[in-house]
């Protein structure tokens, strides 16, 4: 849980600090352990 009380288990926060031709920022993803891959949270 984070400080706001939200359950964050199975999620990751990816920080894009540099990107030559694109946006920077923070991306939140969910982890799909069955396939060992990260997916968009809204899928």
Backbone as ProteinMPNN parsed JSONL, in Angstrom:
{"seq_chain_A": "XXXXXXXXXXXXXXXXXXXXXXXXXXXXXXXXXXXXXXXXXXX", "coords_chain_A": {"N_chain_A": [[0.835, -1.181, 0.0], [0.385, 2.26, -0.647], [1.021, 5.639, 0.575], [-1.472, 6.855, 0.431], [-3.189, 4.808, 0.9], [-3.794, 3.085, -1.149], [-3.792, -0.023, -2.865], [-0.962, -1.252, -4.311], [0.097, -3.557, -5.282], [1.522, -5.643, -7.732], [1.899, -3.695, -9.601], [3.892, -1.302, -11.448], [6.067, 1.528, -11.625], [7.339, 3.377, -14.128], [9.933, 5.512, -14.949], [10.454, 7.842, -17.359], [13.058, 9.568, -18.148], [14.672, 10.727, -20.095], [14.227, 11.295, -23.543], [14.776, 11.254, -26.81], [13.122, 12.023, -29.091], [10.57, 12.227, -28.053], [8.007, 12.138, -25.479], [8.548, 12.772, -21.962], [8.247, 11.49, -18.623], [6.151, 9.839, -16.205], [5.122, 6.479, -16.187], [2.616, 4.233, -15.413], [2.288, 0.805, -14.913], [0.86, -2.526, -15.109], [1.797, -5.738, -13.851], [1.91, -8.781, -15.5], [2.128, -11.774, -14.387], [1.781, -14.375, -15.356], [2.643, -14.359, -17.991], [5.013, -13.067, -17.713], [5.298, -10.238, -18.238], [4.864, -6.673, -18.713], [1.935, -4.637, -18.77], [-0.443, -2.187, -19.993], [-2.253, -0.287, -17.58], [-4.963, 0.172, -18.068], [-5.928, -1.937, -19.584]], "CA_chain_A": [[0.0, 0.0, 0.0], [1.101, 3.526, -0.623], [0.621, 6.518, 1.67], [-2.896, 7.17, 0.321], [-3.95, 3.614, 1.223], [-4.1, 2.316, -2.353], [-3.039, -1.259, -3.028], [-0.141, -1.148, -5.515], [0.692, -4.86, -5.579], [1.412, -6.034, -9.128], [2.063, -2.542, -10.484], [5.231, -0.721, -11.515], [6.12, 2.908, -12.075], [8.502, 3.539, -14.991], [10.25, 6.93, -15.121], [11.115, 8.17, -18.626], [13.747, 10.821, -17.845], [15.189, 11.291, -21.337], [13.678, 10.686, -24.746], [15.234, 12.145, -27.875], [12.053, 12.569, -29.931], [9.268, 11.922, -27.476], [7.641, 12.681, -24.177], [9.132, 12.256, -20.728], [7.258, 11.45, -17.552], [5.988, 8.614, -15.426], [4.138, 5.552, -16.743], [2.244, 3.179, -14.472], [1.964, -0.431, -15.622], [0.575, -3.697, -14.279], [2.626, -6.887, -14.186], [1.193, -10.023, -15.791], [3.074, -12.816, -14.015], [1.592, -15.579, -16.168], [3.447, -14.209, -19.205], [6.206, -12.296, -17.332], [5.364, -9.008, -19.025], [4.126, -5.523, -18.222], [0.841, -4.214, -19.641], [-1.089, -0.945, -19.591], [-3.215, -0.443, -16.49], [-6.342, 0.247, -18.538], [-6.31, -3.126, -20.373]], "C_chain_A": [[0.879, 1.244, 0.0], [0.544, 4.402, 0.493], [-0.85, 6.915, 1.609], [-3.779, 5.966, 0.636], [-4.344, 2.782, 0.018], [-3.225, 1.075, -2.422], [-2.29, -1.2, -4.358], [0.498, -2.472, -5.896], [0.448, -5.216, -7.042], [1.52, -4.875, -10.1], [3.5, -2.045, -10.427], [5.112, 0.707, -12.011], [7.431, 3.084, -12.838], [8.717, 5.031, -15.209], [11.019, 7.101, -16.42], [11.76, 9.539, -18.424], [14.279, 11.506, -19.099], [14.589, 10.536, -22.508], [13.95, 11.652, -25.89], [14.094, 12.796, -28.65], [10.667, 12.311, -29.356], [9.077, 12.544, -26.113], [8.469, 12.064, -23.059], [8.031, 12.246, -19.675], [7.247, 10.113, -16.854], [4.87, 7.784, -16.041], [3.871, 4.481, -15.697], [1.743, 1.971, -15.257], [1.572, -1.514, -14.627], [1.436, -4.852, -14.771], [1.749, -8.107, -14.364], [2.182, -11.164, -15.571], [2.965, -14.083, -14.842], [2.477, -15.543, -17.412], [4.741, -13.431, -18.96], [6.365, -11.049, -18.192], [4.546, -7.915, -18.346], [3.094, -5.112, -19.252], [0.304, -2.879, -19.142], [-2.098, -1.222, -18.49], [-4.649, -0.497, -16.982], [-6.771, -0.931, -19.398], [-7.103, -4.1, -19.535]], "O_chain_A": [[1.968, 1.262, 0.574], [-0.305, 3.961, 1.268], [-1.425, 7.279, 2.634], [-5.003, 6.092, 0.639], [-5.151, 1.861, 0.145], [-2.045, 1.123, -2.072], [-2.912, -1.109, -5.416], [1.37, -2.498, -6.764], [-0.673, -5.112, -7.538], [1.262, -5.041, -11.292], [4.232, -2.331, -9.479], [4.173, 1.053, -12.728], [8.51, 2.955, -12.259], [7.794, 5.74, -15.609], [12.117, 6.565, -16.567], [11.082, 10.562, -18.52], [14.33, 12.734, -19.159], [14.456, 9.313, -22.481], [13.401, 12.753, -25.92], [14.105, 14.011, -28.846], [9.696, 12.19, -30.104], [9.876, 13.363, -25.658], [9.018, 10.971, -23.202], [7.01, 12.916, -19.824], [8.214, 9.355, -16.909], [3.807, 8.306, -16.377], [4.807, 3.889, -15.159], [0.894, 2.091, -16.14], [1.909, -1.434, -13.446], [1.765, -4.936, -15.954], [0.941, -8.436, -13.494], [2.977, -11.484, -16.455], [3.954, -14.796, -15.014], [2.999, -16.573, -17.837], [5.486, -13.164, -19.903], [7.413, -10.823, -18.796], [3.667, -8.184, -17.526], [3.33, -5.218, -20.455], [0.564, -2.484, -18.005], [-2.728, -2.279, -18.473], [-5.48, -1.159, -16.36], [-7.893, -0.926, -19.905], [-7.507, -5.153, -20.029]]}, "name": "protein", "num_of_chains": 1, "seq": "XXXXXXXXXXXXXXXXXXXXXXXXXXXXXXXXXXXXXXXXXXX"}
